[in-house]
Amino acid sequence: MITAYIRNNGMLNPQIIDPGGAIPDDAVWIDCLEPTKEEERFVDEALGLDVPTEEEMQEIEVSSRLYQEGTALYMTATMLTRADTTNPESVPVTFVLIGHRLLTLRYAEPLPFRVYAAKVRRHQMPCATGEDVLAGLLDAIVDRVADILERVQLELDNMSREIFVREPGFGKVRFDDVLRRVGRSHSLNSQARESLVSLARLIGFLGRPADDNKLPKSVNRNFKTISRDVASLSDHASFLANNINFLLDATLGLISSEQNGIIKIFSVAAVVFLPPTLIASMYGMNFKFMPELDWMLGYPMALCLMVISAVLPYYFFKRRGWL
């Protein structure tokens, strides 16, 4: 689907474009969402471009995602989608600046695109050129990544309280569930960091175009602000990565501690019951001549010996603080 956004009193009005139609001259933003082969050819011919296909966007190397052909700037960034589900995905999105128009090519529907498209339809915003639209989209993407990192931070705080504080009402910690949550947080944080790195490279590429593609000063200031936001979020993502590693190590340590406690209980039980077992085995032998077999008090004496031999090791371990 091809949607052209046309300037109208400081806002953008969307218009669906059919492959057989024409792109309006005052269209500032052309958004291609899951275009067909026919729609791809139409965009190439209408704008004089050679936009990458879905397969090329997936296969393109990171070092080749930013390039210039003539006056057109091609930029492919990695974006995080479905972050609110249990299966977040990283998808490539291509931005093409040609003249003062912006072309976006995507095969997913990240939330920032919907949010920004809704804003420019209802509110007056800086959207006179494709550069303004690109700055607005990047700002919405950065805001979304910030929300995702805040959610990861909240999840880490909750897990930390469950593991270390043990407040009433939490019950017994299910370490297998904690490990799965740590894994999900690590995956989400890693994908957010990947998106931030690609955005940082894209903004850096925009800051050094050819002389005939210099950005207006107002737009350049917006990109510098976004660049600072990306840098600060990247630092925060690194901080969260360290926290995730700490929680993982702490969880594994607590699991090992619980296992050691269980093994200690079995070891102490074995040591406590070993002397009684030895006494019982001695008097359970089937030799014909055993003086104690004829004693009237032999059985009570054997029971007393077994009890005493069990109590003494337990008392010794308890006094040494091993239990």
SERO-4910 file (N, C-alpha, C, O; in steps of 0.05 Angstrom, whole numbers):
BEGIN
 pado doro    nc1    nc2    nc3   cac1   cac2   cac3    cc1    cc2    cc3    oc1    oc2    oc3
  Met    A     17    -24      0      0      0      0     18     25      0     37     27     15
  Ile    A     11     44    -18     26     69    -20      8     91    -10    -14     95    -19
  Thr    A     18    106     10      4    129     21     21    154     18     44    155     27
  Ala    A      9    174      5     23    200      2     11    219     22    -13    222     24
  Tyr    A     29    233     37     20    253     56     25    281     44     47    288     37
  Ile    A      3    296     42      3    322     28      1    345     48    -15    343     67
  Arg    A     16    366     45     16    389     63    -12    403     62    -24    406     41
  Asn    A    -21    410     86    -47    424     88    -48    440    114    -55    428    135
  Asn    A    -42    466    113    -43    483    137    -27    472    160    -37    470    183
  Gly    A     -2    465    155     15    456    177     10    427    185     22    417    204
  Met    A     -7    413    170    -13    385    176     -9    369    150     -4    380    129
  Leu    A    -11    343    153     -8    325    130    -33    308    127    -42    295    145
  Asn    A    -44    309    103    -68    293     97    -60    268     81    -46    271     60
  Pro    A    -67    244     90    -60    220     75    -77    216     50   -101    222     50
  Gln    A    -65    205     30    -80    198      5    -68    172     -6    -44    170    -10
  Ile    A    -86    153    -10    -78    127    -20    -72    130    -50    -88    141    -65
  Ile    A    -49    120    -59    -40    122    -87    -41     94    -99    -29     75    -89
  Asp    A    -55     92   -122    -56     67   -137    -32     66   -156    -23     87   -165
  Pro    A    -22     42   -163      1     41   -181     -4     54   -208     15     63   -221
  Gly    A    -29     56   -216    -35     69   -242    -38     99   -240    -42    112   -261
  Gly    A    -38    109   -216    -43    138   -212    -17    154   -213      2    146   -226
  Ala    A    -18    177   -200      5    195   -199      9    205   -171    -10    209   -156
  Ile    A     34    210   -164     41    220   -138     38    251   -139     50    263   -156
  Pro    A     22    263   -121     18    292   -122     45    307   -118     63    298   -104
  Asp    A     46    330   -132     71    345   -130     77    356   -102    100    359    -95
  Asp    A     56    361    -87     60    372    -60     61    351    -39     58    357    -15
  Ala    A     65    326    -47     68    304    -28     95    306    -15    116    307    -28
  Val    A     96    308     12    120    310     27    131    283     35    156    279     36
  Trp    A    113    265     41    121    238     51    106    217     36     81    217     35
  Ile    A    120    199     24    109    175     11    116    151     27    139    144     30
  Asp    A     96    138     38    100    115     56     91     90     41     67     87     33
  Cys    A    109     71     38    103     45     25    103     23     46    124     16     57
  Leu    A     79     13     51     76     -9     71     70    -35     57     49    -38     44
  Glu    A     89    -53     59     87    -79     46     79    -77     17     58    -88      9
  Pro    A     95    -62      1     87    -58    -27     90    -83    -43    108   -100    -38
  Thr    A     73    -86    -63     75   -108    -82     97   -101   -103    108    -79   -103
  Lys    A    103   -121   -119    123   -117   -141    114    -94   -159    130    -78   -168
  Glu    A     88    -94   -165     78    -73   -183     81    -45   -170     88    -26   -183
  Glu    A     75    -43   -144     78    -18   -130    107     -9   -128    113     15   -129
  Glu    A    125    -28   -124    154    -22   -124    163    -10   -150    177     10   -151
  Arg    A    154    -22   -172    162    -11   -199    150     16   -203    162     34   -214
  Phe    A    125     20   -194    112     47   -197    127     68   -182    132     90   -192
  Val    A    136     62   -157    151     82   -142    178     88   -155    186    111   -156
  Asp    A    191     67   -164    217     71   -178    214     89   -202    230    108   -206
  Glu    A    194     85   -218    190    101   -242    181    129   -236    189    148   -248
  Ala    A    163    132   -215    152    158   -209    173    176   -196    173    200   -201
  Leu    A    191    165   -180    210    182   -166    238    179   -178    257    193   -169
  Gly    A    242    162   -198    268    159   -209    288    146   -190    311    154   -189
  Leu    A    279    126   -175    296    114   -155    299     84   -161    287     73   -179
  Asp    A    317     72   -146    320     43   -146    320     33   -117    340     27   -105
  Val    A    295     32   -107    292     25    -78    297     -5    -75    290    -20    -92
  Pro    A    308    -13    -52    313    -42    -47    287    -57    -42    268    -46    -32
  Thr    A    287    -82    -51    264   -100    -45    266   -110    -16    286   -105     -2
  Glu    A    246   -125     -8    246   -136     19    270   -155     23    282   -154     44
  Glu    A    275   -171      3    298   -190      5    324   -175      7    342   -182     22
  Glu    A    327   -154     -9    352   -138     -8    355   -123     19    377   -121     29
  Met    A    332   -114     30    333   -101     56    342   -121     78    356   -113     97
  Gln    A    333   -146     75    341   -166     95    370   -174     92    384   -179    112
  Glu    A    380   -175     67    407   -185     62    428   -163     63    452   -170     65
  Ile    A    420   -138     62    439   -117     60    457   -116     85    447   -119    107
  Glu    A    483   -113     81    501   -113    103    499    -86    118    491    -66    107
  Val    A    506    -88    144    505    -64    161    522    -41    150    514    -18    151
  Ser    A    546    -48    139    564    -28    129    554    -16    103    565      5     94
  Ser    A    534    -28     90    524    -18     65    495     -7     66    482     -4     46
  Arg    A    486     -2     90    458      7     94    455     37     90    433     47     88
  Leu    A    477     52     88    476     81     85    492     88     61    517     85     60
  Tyr    A    479     99     40    494    106     16    478    127      1    455    133      7
  Gln    A    492    139    -19    480    161    -35    482    154    -64    503    145    -73
  Glu    A    460    157    -79    459    154   -107    448    180   -120    425    185   -117
  Gly    A    466    195   -133    457    220   -143    451    239   -121    467    244   -103
  Thr    A    427    250   -120    418    268    -99    401    253    -78    391    266    -59
  Ala    A    398    227    -81    381    212    -62    398    199    -41    419    187    -47
  Leu    A    389    201    -16    403    189      7    387    164     15    363    166     22
  Tyr    A    400    141     15    387    116     22    397    109     50    421    107     55
  Met    A    378    104     68    385     98     96    367     76    106    343     78    106
  Thr    A    379     54    115    364     31    126    371     28    155    394     25    162
  Ala    A    351     29    172    354     26    201    339      2    211    321     -8    198
  Thr    A    348     -9    234    335    -31    246    315    -20    267    323     -4    284
  Met    A    291    -30    266    270    -21    285    258    -45    299    257    -67    289
  Leu    A    250    -39    324    238    -60    341    208    -59    339    196    -38    343
  Thr    A    196    -82    332    167    -84    330    157   -105    349    172   -123    358
  Arg    A    131   -104    354    117   -124    371    131   -126    399    133   -148    410
  Ala    A    140   -103    408    154   -103    434    136   -109    457    145   -117    479
  Asp    A    110   -106    454     91   -111    476     83   -140    477     67   -148    494
  Thr    A     92   -156    458     86   -185    458    109   -201    469    130   -190    476
  Thr    A    105   -227    470    126   -245    480    146   -252    458    166   -266    463
  Asn    A    142   -242    434    160   -248    412    167   -222    396    158   -219    374
  Pro    A    183   -204    408    191   -180    394    209   -186    370    223   -206    371
  Glu    A    208   -169    350    223   -173    326    238   -148    318    229   -126    324
  Ser    A    261   -152    305    276   -129    294    273   -131    264    280   -151    251
  Val    A    264   -109    252    259   -108    223    273    -84    211    276    -64    224
  Pro    A    282    -87    186    295    -64    172    274    -45    161    253    -54    150
  Val    A    279    -19    163    262      1    151    280     20    135    300     29    145
  Thr    A    273     25    110    289     42     92    277     70     90    253     73     85
  Phe    A    294     90     93    286    118     89    302    128     65    326    124     63
  Val    A    288    142     47    301    153     24    294    183     22    270    190     20
  Leu    A    314    200     24    310    229     20    318    236     -8    341    234    -17
  Ile    A    298    246    -23    302    254    -51    291    282    -54    267    286    -52
  Gly    A    309    302    -59    300    329    -59    291    337    -31    306    334    -11
  His    A    266    346    -28    255    352     -2    231    333      4    213    340     18
  Arg    A    233    310     -8    213    289     -3    225    266     13    249    260     11
  Leu    A    208    252     28    217    229     43    201    205     33    176    206     32
  Leu    A    215    183     27    203    158     20    210    138     42    234    134     48
  Thr    A    190    125     53    195    104     73    186     77     61    164     76     49
  Leu    A    202     57     64    196     30     54    198     11     77    219      8     89
  Arg    A    175     -2     84    175    -20    107    156    -44    102    137    -41     87
  Tyr    A    163    -66    114    147    -90    112    137    -99    139    132   -123    144
  Ala    A    134    -80    157    122    -84    183    109    -57    190    113    -37    176
  Glu    A     95    -57    212     81    -32    220     89    -25    249     74    -30    268
  Pro    A    113    -14    253    122     -6    279    103     16    291     92     32    276
  Leu    A    100     15    317     83     34    330     90     64    325     71     80    321
  Pro    A    116     72    324    122    100    319    110    111    293    103    135    292
  Phe    A    108     95    272     97    105    247     68    112    251     58    132    241
  Arg    A     53     94    264     24    100    269     21    125    286      3    141    282
  Val    A     38    127    307     35    150    325     41    176    311     26    195    313
  Tyr    A     63    176    295     70    201    281     50    208    260     43    231    256
  Ala    A     40    188    245     20    193    224     -5    205    236    -18    222    224
  Ala    A    -13    195    260    -37    206    273    -33    234    282    -51    251    281
  Lys    A     -8    241    291     -3    268    301     -3    288    278    -16    309    281
  Val    A     10    282    256     11    302    234    -16    305    221    -20    325    207
  Arg    A    -34    286    224    -61    290    213    -79    308    230    -97    320    220
  Arg    A    -72    310    256    -90    324    275    -78    350    286    -93    368    294
  His    A    -52    352    286    -39    375    299    -20    388    279     -8    375    262
  Gln    A    -16    414    282      4    428    266     31    422    277     37    427    301
  Met    A     48    412    260     75    405    268     94    413    245     85    417    223
  Pro    A    120    414    251    140    419    229    140    396    210    152    375    215
  Cys    A    128    400    187    126    378    167    126    389    139    113    378    121
  Ala    A    139    412    135    139    425    108    156    410     88    151    412     64
  Thr    A    176    396     98    195    382     79    198    353     89    190    345    111
  Gly    A    210    338     71    216    310     79    236    308    102    234    289    118
  Glu    A    254    328    104    272    328    126    258    331    153    265    319    173
  Asp    A    237    349    153    221    352    177    207    327    185    206    319    208
  Val    A    196    313    165    182    288    170    201    267    181    194    252    199
  Leu    A    225    265    169    244    246    178    252    252    207    255    233    223
  Ala    A    256    277    214    263    284    241    240    277    260    245    267    282
  Gly    A    215    281    252    193    274    269    190    244    272    185    234    294
  Leu    A    195    228    251    194    199    253    216    189    271    211    171    288
  Leu    A    240    199    268    262    190    285    257    197    314    264    181    332
  Asp    A    246    220    319    239    228    346    218    209    358    221    201    381
  Ala    A    198    201    342    178    182    352    191    154    357    183    141    376
  Ile    A    210    146    340    223    121    344    239    121    369    239    101    385
  Val    A    254    143    374    270    145    398    252    144    423    259    132    443
  Asp    A    230    158    422    211    158    445    201    130    450    199    122    473
  Arg    A    196    115    429    186     87    433    208     70    445    202     53    463
  Val    A    233     73    437    255     58    448    258     65    478    264     48    495
  Ala    A    255     91    484    257     99    512    235     86    529    240     77    551
  Asp    A    211     84    518    189     70    533    196     41    537    191     30    559
  Ile    A    208     28    517    215     -1    520    236     -4    541    235    -23    557
  Leu    A    256     13    542    277     11    562    266     16    590    275      4    609
  Glu    A    247     35    592    234     39    618    219     14    627    220      7    651
  Arg    A    207      0    609    193    -24    616    212    -46    624    207    -61    643
  Val    A    235    -48    611    256    -67    619    266    -60    647    270    -78    664
  Gln    A    270    -34    652    279    -26    679    259    -33    701    267    -43    722
  Leu    A    233    -29    695    213    -37    714    212    -67    719    209    -76    742
  Glu    A    215    -82    698    216   -112    702    240   -120    718    238   -138    735
  Leu    A    263   -108    714    287   -114    729    283   -107    758    292   -122    776
  Asp    A    270    -84    764    265    -76    792    247    -96    806    252   -104    829
  Asn    A    226   -105    792    208   -125    803    222   -151    809    218   -163    830
  Met    A    239   -160    790    253   -185    795    273   -182    818    277   -201    833
  Ser    A    286   -159    820    305   -155    841    291   -156    869    302   -168    887
  Arg    A    267   -144    871    253   -146    896    244   -174    902    246   -183    925
  Glu    A    235   -189    882    227   -217    887    251   -234    896    247   -252    913
  Ile    A    274   -229    885    297   -246    891    310   -240    917    316   -257    933
  Phe    A    314   -213    923    330   -206    946    314   -197    970    322   -202    993
  Val    A    291   -184    966    276   -173    988    258   -194   1001    257   -196   1026
  Arg    A    245   -211    985    227   -232    995    205   -220   1013    201   -228   1035
  Glu    A    191   -200   1002    169   -188   1016    146   -208   1020    142   -226   1004
  Pro    A    130   -204   1042    107   -221   1046     87   -219   1023     82   -197   1013
  Gly    A     77   -242   1014     59   -242    992     72   -252    966     58   -261    948
  Phe    A     98   -250    964    112   -260    940    112   -290    940    111   -302    918
  Gly    A    114   -303    963    115   -332    964    143   -341    956    162   -326    956
  Lys    A    145   -367    950    170   -379    943    178   -370    915    162   -369    896
  Val    A    203   -363    912    213   -354    886    215   -378    867    228   -398    873
  Arg    A    203   -375    843    206   -395    823    229   -387    804    226   -370    787
  Phe    A    252   -399    809    276   -391    795    275   -397    766    287   -383    750
  Asp    A    260   -418    758    258   -423    729    243   -401    715    249   -394    692
  Asp    A    222   -391    729    207   -368    717    224   -343    717    223   -328    698
  Val    A    240   -339    738    258   -315    738    278   -317    715    283   -296    702
  Leu    A    289   -340    710    309   -343    688    296   -337    661    308   -324    644
  Arg    A    271   -346    657    257   -339    632    252   -309    630    256   -298    608
  Arg    A    245   -296    651    240   -267    651    266   -252    646    267   -232    631
  Val    A    288   -262    658    314   -249    653    321   -252    623    332   -233    611
  Gly    A    316   -276    612    322   -280    584    306   -262    566    316   -251    546
  Arg    A    280   -258    572    263   -240    555    273   -211    558    274   -197    538
  Ser    A    280   -203    582    290   -175    586    316   -171    571    320   -150    559
  His    A    334   -192    571    359   -189    557    354   -187    527    367   -171    513
  Ser    A    336   -203    516    330   -203    487    318   -176    479    326   -164    459
  Leu    A    299   -165    495    287   -140    489    307   -117    491    308    -99    473
  Asn    A    324   -117    511    344    -97    514    365    -98    491    374    -77    481
  Ser    A    373   -122    483    392   -125    461    381   -114    435    395   -101    420
  Gln    A    355   -120    430    343   -110    405    340    -80    406    343    -67    385
  Ala    A    334    -69    430    333    -40    432    360    -27    427    362     -6    414
  Arg    A    381    -39    437    408    -29    433    415    -30    403    428    -12    393
  Glu    A    408    -52    390    413    -54    361    399    -32    346    411    -21    327
  Ser    A    374    -27    353    360     -5    340    373     22    345    375     38    326
  Leu    A    382     27    369    395     52    376    421     55    360    428     77    351
  Val    A    436     34    357    462     35    343    456     43    313    470     59    302
  Ser    A    436     30    301    430     36    273    420     65    270    426     78    250
  Leu    A    405     74    290    395    102    289    418    122    291    419    142    278
  Ala    A    437    115    309    461    133    312    477    135    286    486    156    279
  Arg    A    480    112    273    495    113    247    479    128    226    491    143    210
  Leu    A    452    125    226    436    139    206    438    169    211    441    184    191
  Ile    A    436    179    236    437    207    241    465    218    235    468    240    225
  Gly    A    486    202    241    513    210    234    517    213    204    531    231    195
  Phe    A    504    195    189    505    197    160    491    222    150    501    235    131
  Leu    A    469    229    162    455    253    154    471    278    159    467    299    146
  Gly    A    488    277    179    504    301    186    527    307    168    539    328    170
  Arg    A    533    289    149    555    294    130    547    288    102    560    272     88
  Pro    A    525    300     92    518    296     63    535    314     45    552    329     54
  Ala    A    530    311     19    545    327      0    535    356      2    514    362     14
  Asp    A    550    374    -10    544    403     -8    516    410    -19    503    428     -9
  Asp    A    508    395    -40    482    401    -51    459    389    -36    435    393    -43
  Asn    A    464    375    -14    443    364      3    445    372     32    438    358     50
  Lys    A    456    396     36    459    406     64    431    410     76    413    420     63
  Leu    A    429    402    101    404    405    115    400    433    125    420    447    132
  Pro    A    375    443    127    370    469    139    379    469    168    380    448    181
  Lys    A    386    492    178    397    494    205    377    485    226    384    472    246
  Ser    A    351    491    222    331    483    242    328    452    243    326    441    264
  Val    A    329    440    219    327    411    218    352    398    230    351    378    244
  Asn    A    375    411    223    400    400    234    401    401    264    412    383    277
  Arg    A    389    422    276    388    423    305    370    401    316    377    389    337
  Asn    A    349    395    302    331    373    311    346    346    311    344    330    329
  Phe    A    362    342    289    377    317    287    399    315    309    404    294    319
  Lys    A    411    338    316    431    338    337    418    331    364    429    316    380
  Thr    A    394    342    369    379    335    394    373    305    394    376    292    415
  Ile    A    363    295    372    357    266    371    382    250    375    382    229    388
  Ser    A    405    259    364    430    245    367    438    243    396    448    222    406
  Arg    A    435    265    411    441    265    440    422    246    455    431    232    473
  Asp    A    397    246    447    378    227    460    386    198    455    385    181    473
  Val    A    394    192    430    403    165    423    427    157    440    429    135    450
  Ala    A    446    176    443    471    170    458    464    164    487    474    145    499
  Ser    A    446    181    499    439    176    527    424    150    531    428    136    550
  Leu    A    406    143    512    392    118    513    410     94    510    406     73    522
  Ser    A    430     97    493    450     76    489    465     70    515    470     47    522
  Asp    A    472     92    529    485     88    555    467     75    575    475     58    590
  His    A    441     83    574    422     70    593    418     40    586    416     24    604
  Ala    A    418     34    560    415      6    552    439    -10    561    436    -33    569
  Ser    A    463      1    560    487    -12    570    485    -17    600    492    -38    610
  Phe    A    475      4    615    470      1    644    451    -22    649    455    -38    668
  Leu    A    429    -23    634    409    -45    638    422    -72    632    415    -92    645
  Ala    A    439    -73    612    452    -98    605    469   -108    628    470   -132    634
  Asn    A    483    -90    642    499    -98    665    481   -107    688    487   -127    701
  Asn    A    458    -94    692    439   -103    712    428   -131    706    424   -147    724
  Ile    A    422   -136    680    412   -162    672    433   -184    678    426   -205    688
  Asn    A    458   -178    671    479   -197    677    482   -202    707    486   -225    716
  Phe    A    479   -181    723    481   -184    752    458   -202    762    462   -220    779
  Leu    A    433   -196    753    410   -212    762    413   -241    753    405   -259    768
  Leu    A    424   -245    729    428   -273    720    448   -287    738    443   -310    746
  Asp    A    470   -274    744    490   -286    762    479   -291    790    484   -312    802
  Ala    A    464   -271    800    452   -275    826    432   -297    827    431   -313    846
  Thr    A    416   -300    806    396   -322    805    410   -349    804    402   -367    819
  Leu    A    430   -351    787    445   -376    786    458   -382    812    460   -405    821
  Gly    A    469   -361    826    481   -365    852    461   -375    873    468   -393    889
  Leu    A    437   -363    873    417   -372    892    408   -401    886    402   -416    905
  Ile    A    406   -407    860    399   -435    853    420   -454    864    413   -475    875
  Ser    A    445   -447    860    467   -464    870    466   -465    900    472   -486    912
  Ser    A    460   -443    914    458   -443    943    436   -461    953    439   -476    972
  Glu    A    413   -460    939    391   -479    947    399   -508    943    393   -525    959
  Gln    A    412   -513    921    421   -541    916    441   -550    937    440   -573    946
  Asn    A    459   -532    944    479   -539    965    465   -544    992    473   -562   1007
  Gly    A    443   -528    998    429   -533   1022    415   -560   1023    415   -574   1043
  Ile    A    404   -568   1000    391   -594    998    411   -616   1001    407   -636   1015
  Ile    A    434   -613    988    455   -633    990    466   -635   1018    472   -656   1028
  Lys    A    467   -612   1032    477   -612   1060    458   -627   1078    466   -642   1096
  Ile    A    432   -623   1073    412   -638   1089    415   -668   1086    414   -683   1105
  Phe    A    418   -677   1061    422   -705   1056    448   -715   1068    449   -738   1079
  Ser    A    469   -699   1067    494   -707   1078    493   -710   1109    503   -729   1120
  Val    A    480   -690   1122    477   -692   1151    459   -716   1159    465   -730   1178
  Ala    A    438   -720   1143    421   -743   1149    436   -769   1147    432   -787   1163
  Ala    A    453   -770   1126    469   -795   1123    488   -799   1146    492   -821   1155
  Val    A    501   -777   1155    520   -779   1177    505   -786   1203    515   -802   1219
  Val    A    482   -774   1208    467   -779   1232    457   -808   1234    458   -821   1255
  Phe    A    448   -819   1211    437   -846   1211    458   -868   1206    451   -891   1207
  Leu    A    482   -860   1201    503   -880   1196    510   -896   1221    510   -921   1219
  Pro    A    515   -884   1245    521   -900   1269    498   -919   1277    503   -943   1282
  Pro    A    472   -910   1277    451   -929   1283    450   -952   1263    445   -975   1271
  Thr    A    455   -946   1238    455   -967   1218    477   -987   1223    474  -1011   1220
  Leu    A    500   -977   1232    523   -995   1238    516  -1013   1261    522  -1037   1260
  Ile    A    504  -1002   1282    497  -1018   1306    476  -1039   1298    478  -1063   1305
  Ala    A    456  -1030   1282    435  -1049   1274    446  -1071   1257    438  -1095   1259
  Ser    A    465  -1065   1240    477  -1085   1222    494  -1105   1238    496  -1128   1231
  Met    A    507  -1095   1260    523  -1113   1276    506  -1134   1290    513  -1158   1290
  Tyr    A    483  -1125   1301    466  -1144   1315    447  -1158   1296    430  -1175   1304
  Gly    A    449  -1152   1271    432  -1167   1251    448  -1189   1238    437  -1203   1220
  Met    A    473  -1194   1246    488  -1216   1235    478  -1243   1244    467  -1245   1266
  Asn    A    482  -1263   1228    471  -1289   1234    492  -1309   1245    490  -1333   1239
  Phe    A    511  -1299   1260    530  -1317   1273    515  -1333   1295    498  -1322   1309
  Lys    A    523  -1357   1299    510  -1375   1319    517  -1366   1348    500  -1365   1365
  Phe    A    543  -1359   1352    551  -1352   1379    554  -1322   1381    575  -1311   1373
  Met    A    534  -1308   1392    534  -1279   1397    524  -1276   1426    500  -1280   1430
  Pro    A    541  -1268   1445    533  -1267   1473    509  -1249   1478    492  -1255   1495
  Glu    A    506  -1227   1462    484  -1208   1467    457  -1219   1460    437  -1209   1469
  Leu    A    456  -1241   1444    430  -1252   1437    415  -1264   1460    391  -1266   1460
  Asp    A    431  -1274   1481    418  -1286   1504    412  -1266   1526    401  -1274   1547
  Trp    A    419  -1240   1523    414  -1221   1544    385  -1213   1543    372  -1209   1522
  Met    A    374  -1210   1567    346  -1201   1569    343  -1172   1561    323  -1164   1549
  Leu    A    363  -1156   1567    363  -1127   1561    379  -1120   1535    385  -1097   1530
  Gly    A    385  -1141   1520    401  -1136   1495    386  -1118   1475    397  -1099   1464
  Tyr    A    360  -1124   1471    345  -1108   1452    342  -1079   1461    347  -1061   1445
  Pro    A    333  -1073   1486    331  -1045   1495    358  -1031   1494    360  -1008   1487
  Met    A    380  -1046   1501    406  -1034   1500    414  -1026   1472    426  -1005   1467
  Ala    A    408  -1043   1452    414  -1036   1424    399  -1012   1415    409   -995   1400
  Leu    A    373  -1010   1423    357   -987   1415    369   -961   1427    370   -941   1413
  Cys    A    377   -963   1453    388   -939   1466    414   -931   1452    419   -907   1448
  Leu    A    431   -951   1445    456   -944   1431    450   -931   1404    464   -912   1397
  Met    A    431   -940   1390    424   -928   1364    415   -900   1367    422   -882   1351
  Val    A    398   -895   1387    388   -867   1392    411   -849   1400    413   -827   1389
  Ile    A    427   -858   1418    450   -842   1427    469   -836   1405    478   -813   1402
  Ser    A    475   -856   1388    494   -852   1366    482   -834   1344    497   -822   1329
  Ala    A    456   -831   1344    443   -812   1325    442   -784   1336    446   -764   1322
  Val    A    437   -782   1363    434   -755   1375    461   -741   1378    463   -717   1374
  Leu    A    482   -756   1385    508   -744   1389    519   -729   1364    527   -706   1367
  Pro    A    519   -741   1340    528   -726   1316    511   -702   1310    521   -681   1302
  Tyr    A    484   -705   1314    467   -682   1309    473   -659   1328    475   -636   1320
  Tyr    A    477   -666   1354    484   -645   1373    511   -632   1367    514   -608   1370
  Phe    A    530   -648   1358    556   -638   1351    554   -619   1327    566   -597   1328
  Phe    A    540   -626   1306    536   -608   1283    522   -583   1290    528   -561   1280
  Lys    A    502   -586   1308    486   -562   1316    504   -543   1332    501   -519   1328
  Arg    A    521   -554   1349    538   -537   1365    559   -522   1349    566   -500   1355
  Arg    A    568   -535   1327    588   -523   1310    575   -503   1290    590   -489   1275
  Gly    A    549   -502   1289    535   -483   1271    533   -493   1242    530   -477   1224
  Trp    A    536   -519   1238    535   -530   1211    506   -535   1203    501   -540   1179
  Leu    A    487   -533   1221    459   -538   1214    443   -511   1219    419   -511   1214
***
